[in-house]
Amino acid sequence: MKYRKSISSLLAVAAAYCSIPLLILWVAVQGAEHANAQVVHEVVSPDDAGAAAAFEAIVPVLRHPRCMNCHSSGDFPRQGDDSHRHTMQIRRGDGQGMNAVRCNTCHQDHNLVGVHMPPGAPGWHLPPPAMPMIWEGLTDGQLCELFKDPQQNGHRTPERIVEHMHTPLVLWGWAPGDGRAPVPMPQHEFIAKVEEWAAKGAACPMGASARMTPEDSVVHSSSSVYLQRATN
C-alpha cells in the first residue's frame, strides 16, 4: 500500500512539473495574441476626426484661384486672381488643349519673365475630359470624396495623392509668377496636412459646407460634375 502511495505521489509531482512548461507556453501564446491584436487594432483604426480636420485645413488652398482655375466647371481653364475665362477660346480637349491652340503653345516648363506673362511648370495641363476633377460648388465633404475616388482622381490612392501634391505643377501655386497671388498657406504646412490626412485614414468632413448654397444641388457622373439650379 505504501509503495502504491509513493508511486502515486511521484506521478502527481511529475505531472505537476510537466504542466508548468505547458502553462508557461500557454501564457506566452496568450500574451502574443493580445499584443498582435493591439497592433492590428492600431493599424486598422484610423483617426477619422484627425484626418477630417487635416483635410479641412487644406481646403482654402484647393479653393484658391491657383487651383480652382484648372478645376472649375466647364471645358475650359480660367486665369487671373478673379478666375475669368481663359482668353483665346482655350478648350480642354484631351487635357492639353485643342487643335493648334495647345497648352504648350504658350505655357512652358517655367514662368516667363514679366508681369502677367504666361506661367509655366513641367507637365502643364488640365485634367482630361474622362476625369476632369471639377470641384467648383462642392461641399468640403464632397470635395474630399471626389479626391479619393479612384474612378475620378486618376486611379490614385491617398498615398498617390500625397505624391501628386509634391509635383512641380502643384507646387507652382506657391511661385505663380509676377502679377498672380501665390497660395497664402505655407507650402510645408500644406504638404504636412495632406500627409496627415492620408496617414490617418483619409476620412472626410461630415455635414454641409457653408460654401454650398441652399439653391444649388450637385449632380455627379463618372466623368464630370455639373451644378444644377433647384427649381423649388
C-alpha positions as CSV (number, residue, x, y, z in Angstrom):
1,M,0.0,0.0,0.0
2,K,2.8,2.4,1.0
3,Y,4.6,1.6,-2.3
4,R,1.4,2.4,-4.3
5,K,1.0,5.7,-2.5
6,S,4.6,6.7,-3.2
7,I,4.2,5.8,-6.8
8,S,1.0,7.9,-7.0
9,S,2.9,10.8,-5.3
10,L,5.7,10.6,-7.7
11,L,3.3,10.6,-10.7
12,A,1.5,13.6,-9.3
13,V,4.7,15.5,-8.8
14,A,5.9,14.6,-12.3
15,A,2.6,15.7,-13.8
16,A,2.8,19.0,-12.0
17,Y,6.4,19.6,-13.3
18,C,5.3,18.6,-16.8
19,S,2.4,21.0,-16.7
20,I,4.5,24.0,-15.8
21,P,6.1,24.4,-19.2
22,L,2.8,23.9,-20.8
23,L,1.3,26.6,-18.6
24,I,4.2,29.0,-19.4
25,L,3.8,28.3,-23.1
26,W,0.0,28.9,-22.9
27,V,0.6,32.3,-21.1
28,A,3.2,33.3,-23.7
29,V,0.9,32.5,-26.6
30,Q,-2.0,34.4,-25.0
31,G,0.3,37.4,-24.5
32,A,1.5,37.3,-28.1
33,E,-2.1,37.1,-29.4
34,H,-3.1,40.0,-27.3
35,A,-0.1,42.1,-28.5
36,N,-0.8,41.2,-32.1
37,A,-4.5,42.2,-31.6
38,Q,-3.3,45.5,-30.2
39,V,-1.1,46.1,-33.2
40,V,-3.8,45.2,-35.7
41,H,-6.2,47.5,-33.9
42,E,-3.8,50.3,-34.1
43,V,-3.2,49.7,-37.8
44,V,-6.8,49.4,-38.9
45,S,-8.3,52.0,-36.7
46,P,-7.6,55.4,-38.4
47,D,-8.0,58.7,-36.7
48,D,-11.1,59.8,-38.6
49,A,-11.5,63.1,-36.7
50,G,-7.9,63.9,-37.2
51,A,-8.0,63.1,-40.9
52,A,-11.1,65.1,-41.5
53,A,-9.6,68.1,-39.6
54,A,-6.4,67.8,-41.7
55,F,-8.5,67.9,-44.9
56,E,-10.4,70.9,-43.7
57,A,-7.1,72.7,-43.2
58,I,-6.1,72.3,-46.9
59,V,-9.5,73.3,-48.3
60,P,-8.6,77.0,-48.6
61,V,-5.7,76.0,-50.8
62,L,-7.9,73.8,-53.0
63,R,-10.3,76.7,-53.4
64,H,-7.6,79.3,-54.2
65,P,-7.5,80.6,-57.8
66,R,-4.2,78.8,-58.3
67,C,-6.0,75.5,-58.0
68,M,-9.6,76.5,-59.0
69,N,-8.6,77.9,-62.3
70,C,-8.0,74.4,-63.5
71,H,-10.8,72.7,-61.5
72,S,-13.8,74.9,-62.3
73,S,-16.9,73.9,-64.1
74,G,-16.8,74.0,-67.9
75,D,-14.5,72.5,-70.5
76,F,-12.0,75.4,-70.4
77,P,-9.4,76.8,-68.0
78,R,-9.7,80.1,-66.1
79,Q,-7.0,82.6,-65.4
80,G,-6.1,85.5,-63.1
81,D,-6.9,86.1,-59.5
82,D,-10.5,86.8,-60.5
83,S,-10.7,83.4,-62.3
84,H,-12.1,84.8,-65.6
85,R,-12.4,82.5,-68.6
86,H,-9.2,81.9,-70.4
87,T,-8.7,84.2,-73.4
88,M,-8.3,83.0,-77.0
89,Q,-11.1,80.5,-76.5
90,I,-8.9,77.8,-75.0
91,R,-10.7,74.5,-74.5
92,R,-9.9,71.4,-72.5
93,G,-9.6,69.0,-75.4
94,D,-7.6,66.0,-74.3
95,G,-6.4,68.0,-71.3
96,Q,-3.7,69.6,-73.4
97,G,-5.9,72.0,-75.4
98,M,-7.5,71.6,-78.9
99,N,-6.2,71.9,-82.4
100,A,-3.5,74.5,-82.9
101,V,-4.2,76.1,-79.5
102,R,-2.4,73.6,-77.3
103,C,-1.3,74.4,-73.7
104,N,2.4,74.2,-74.6
105,T,1.9,76.9,-77.3
106,C,2.3,79.5,-74.6
107,H,2.9,77.6,-71.3
108,Q,6.5,76.3,-71.0
109,D,8.1,74.4,-68.1
110,H,8.7,77.6,-66.3
111,N,7.2,81.1,-65.8
112,L,8.1,83.6,-68.5
113,V,9.6,86.8,-67.1
114,G,7.3,89.8,-66.8
115,V,4.0,90.8,-65.2
116,H,1.1,88.6,-66.3
117,M,3.3,86.7,-68.7
118,P,2.3,83.1,-69.4
119,P,3.0,81.0,-66.3
120,G,4.5,77.5,-66.7
121,A,5.6,74.3,-64.9
122,P,6.6,70.8,-66.0
123,G,3.5,68.9,-67.2
124,W,1.3,72.0,-67.6
125,H,-2.2,70.7,-68.5
126,L,-5.9,70.4,-67.5
127,P,-7.3,67.2,-66.1
128,P,-8.5,65.0,-69.1
129,P,-12.2,65.0,-70.1
130,A,-12.7,61.5,-68.7
131,M,-11.7,62.6,-65.3
132,P,-12.0,66.4,-65.2
133,M,-11.7,66.7,-61.4
134,I,-14.2,69.6,-61.3
135,W,-14.8,70.7,-57.7
136,E,-16.5,74.1,-58.1
137,G,-19.6,74.2,-55.9
138,L,-18.9,71.0,-53.9
139,T,-19.1,71.0,-50.1
140,D,-15.9,70.2,-48.3
141,G,-17.0,66.6,-47.7
142,Q,-18.0,66.1,-51.4
143,L,-14.6,67.5,-52.4
144,C,-12.8,65.1,-50.2
145,E,-14.8,62.1,-51.5
146,L,-14.0,63.2,-55.1
147,F,-10.4,63.5,-54.1
148,K,-10.2,59.9,-53.0
149,D,-12.5,58.3,-55.6
150,P,-10.2,56.2,-57.9
151,Q,-12.8,56.5,-60.7
152,Q,-12.5,60.3,-60.7
153,N,-9.0,61.1,-59.4
154,G,-6.8,59.3,-61.9
155,H,-6.9,56.0,-60.1
156,R,-4.9,57.3,-57.2
157,T,-4.8,56.0,-53.7
158,P,-4.5,58.6,-50.8
159,E,-0.7,57.8,-50.8
160,R,-0.6,58.6,-54.6
161,I,-2.5,61.8,-53.9
162,V,0.3,62.8,-51.5
163,E,2.8,62.1,-54.2
164,H,0.8,64.2,-56.7
165,M,0.9,67.2,-54.2
166,H,4.7,67.1,-54.4
167,T,4.8,67.5,-58.2
168,P,6.1,70.7,-59.8
169,L,2.7,71.6,-61.3
170,V,1.1,71.6,-57.9
171,L,4.0,73.4,-56.2
172,W,3.9,76.1,-58.9
173,G,0.9,77.5,-56.9
174,W,3.4,79.0,-54.4
175,A,5.5,80.6,-57.2
176,P,3.0,81.6,-59.9
177,G,5.0,84.4,-61.5
178,D,4.6,88.2,-61.4
179,G,1.1,89.6,-61.3
180,R,-0.5,86.5,-59.7
181,A,-1.1,85.9,-56.0
182,P,0.6,82.8,-54.6
183,V,-1.2,80.3,-52.4
184,P,-1.2,82.0,-48.9
185,M,-0.8,78.9,-46.8
186,P,2.9,78.0,-46.3
187,Q,3.9,75.2,-48.7
188,H,5.4,73.0,-45.9
189,E,2.2,73.3,-43.8
190,F,0.0,72.3,-46.8
191,I,2.2,69.2,-47.6
192,A,2.2,68.2,-43.9
193,K,-1.6,68.4,-43.7
194,V,-2.0,66.3,-46.9
195,E,0.3,63.7,-45.5
196,E,-1.5,63.7,-42.1
197,W,-4.9,63.3,-43.9
198,A,-3.6,60.2,-45.8
199,A,-1.7,58.8,-42.8
200,K,-4.8,59.0,-40.5
201,G,-7.0,57.1,-42.9
202,A,-8.2,59.8,-45.4
203,A,-11.6,60.3,-43.7
204,C,-13.7,63.1,-45.0
205,P,-15.5,66.0,-43.2
206,M,-19.1,65.4,-42.4
207,G,-22.1,67.8,-42.8
208,A,-22.9,70.5,-45.3
209,S,-20.5,73.3,-46.0
210,A,-21.3,77.0,-45.9
211,R,-19.8,77.2,-49.4
212,M,-22.8,75.3,-50.8
213,T,-25.9,77.5,-51.2
214,P,-29.4,76.0,-50.5
215,E,-30.5,76.7,-54.0
216,D,-27.7,74.6,-55.5
217,S,-27.7,70.9,-55.9
218,V,-24.8,68.9,-57.3
219,V,-25.2,66.1,-59.8
220,H,-22.3,63.7,-60.1
221,S,-21.4,61.5,-63.1
222,S,-18.4,59.3,-63.6
223,S,-16.8,61.8,-65.8
224,S,-17.9,65.3,-64.6
225,V,-19.7,67.3,-62.0
226,Y,-22.4,69.7,-63.0
227,L,-24.1,72.4,-61.0
228,Q,-27.9,72.4,-61.3
229,R,-30.2,75.2,-60.0
230,A,-33.0,73.8,-57.9
231,T,-36.5,74.8,-59.0
232,N,-38.2,74.6,-55.6
